[in-house]
């Protein structure tokens, strides 16, 4: 009576965004469950994508050494987001 389909996609893959936009019916009225641990590389890639449009001024950082370039600041923020995510995950396991 009901059709259940299970498929997997890697959200770290650059095509994930394109697929979700080109096939909205796949994601509409669906339950998306993330199973398993994400590698740090995938978490960092997602964090970089979510923060790419932020204007991060060097003066906003307590340590500015090595953060002269905007890309370096975005990478630092992404690393921090990953660290927070992992810490929250660790706390939730306890």
C-alpha positions as CSV (number, residue, x, y, z in Angstrom):
1,X,0.0,0.0,0.0
2,X,2.8,2.4,0.8
3,X,6.0,2.5,-1.1
4,X,9.2,2.8,1.0
5,X,12.4,3.6,-0.7
6,X,15.8,3.8,1.0
7,X,18.7,5.3,-0.7
8,X,21.9,6.9,0.6
9,X,23.7,10.1,-0.5
10,X,26.9,11.6,0.8
11,X,26.2,15.2,1.9
12,X,29.9,15.9,1.6
13,X,29.7,15.3,-2.1
14,X,29.5,18.5,-4.1
15,X,26.7,17.0,-6.2
16,X,24.4,16.6,-3.1
17,X,23.3,20.2,-3.3
18,X,22.6,20.0,-7.0
19,X,20.7,16.8,-6.6
20,X,18.6,18.2,-3.8
21,X,17.7,21.3,-5.9
22,X,17.1,19.4,-9.2
23,X,15.0,16.7,-7.6
24,X,12.9,18.4,-4.8
25,X,10.4,15.5,-4.9
26,X,13.1,13.3,-3.4
27,X,13.3,15.5,-0.3
28,X,9.8,16.7,-0.1
29,X,7.7,15.0,2.6
30,X,10.6,12.6,3.4
31,X,12.3,11.7,6.6
32,X,16.1,12.2,6.3
33,X,18.0,10.2,8.9
34,X,21.8,10.6,9.2
35,X,23.3,7.4,10.2
36,X,26.9,6.9,11.3
37,X,29.6,9.3,12.1
38,X,30.7,11.9,9.6
39,X,34.4,12.3,9.0
40,X,36.0,15.5,10.0
41,X,36.5,16.4,6.3
42,X,32.8,16.2,5.6
43,X,31.9,18.2,8.7
44,X,34.4,20.9,7.7
45,X,33.1,21.0,4.2
46,X,29.5,21.6,5.5
47,X,30.7,24.3,7.9
48,X,32.7,26.0,5.2
49,X,29.6,26.0,2.9
50,X,27.3,27.4,5.6
51,X,29.8,30.2,6.6
52,X,31.0,31.1,3.1
53,X,28.8,34.2,2.8
54,X,29.8,35.6,6.2
55,X,32.1,38.6,6.3
56,X,34.7,37.8,8.9
57,X,36.9,40.7,9.8
58,X,40.3,39.9,11.3
59,X,39.6,42.2,14.3
60,X,36.9,39.8,15.4
61,X,39.5,37.1,16.3
62,X,41.5,37.3,19.5
63,X,44.5,35.9,17.7
64,X,45.0,37.4,14.3
65,X,48.3,35.6,13.4
66,X,47.8,33.6,10.3
67,X,44.3,35.0,9.7
68,X,45.2,37.8,7.3
69,X,43.4,36.2,4.4
70,X,39.6,35.8,4.5
71,X,39.9,32.1,3.5
72,X,42.0,31.4,6.6
73,X,39.4,33.1,8.8
74,X,36.6,30.9,7.2
75,X,38.7,27.8,7.8
76,X,39.2,28.7,11.4
77,X,35.5,29.3,11.9
78,X,34.7,26.0,10.2
79,X,37.2,24.2,12.5
80,X,35.5,25.8,15.5
81,X,32.1,24.7,14.3
82,X,33.4,21.1,13.8
83,X,34.9,21.2,17.3
84,X,31.6,22.4,18.8
85,X,29.6,19.8,16.9
86,X,31.9,17.0,18.1
87,X,31.8,18.2,21.7
88,X,28.0,18.4,21.7
89,X,27.9,14.9,20.2
90,X,30.2,13.6,22.9
91,X,28.0,15.2,25.6
92,X,24.9,13.7,24.1
93,X,26.4,10.2,24.3
94,X,27.0,10.6,28.0
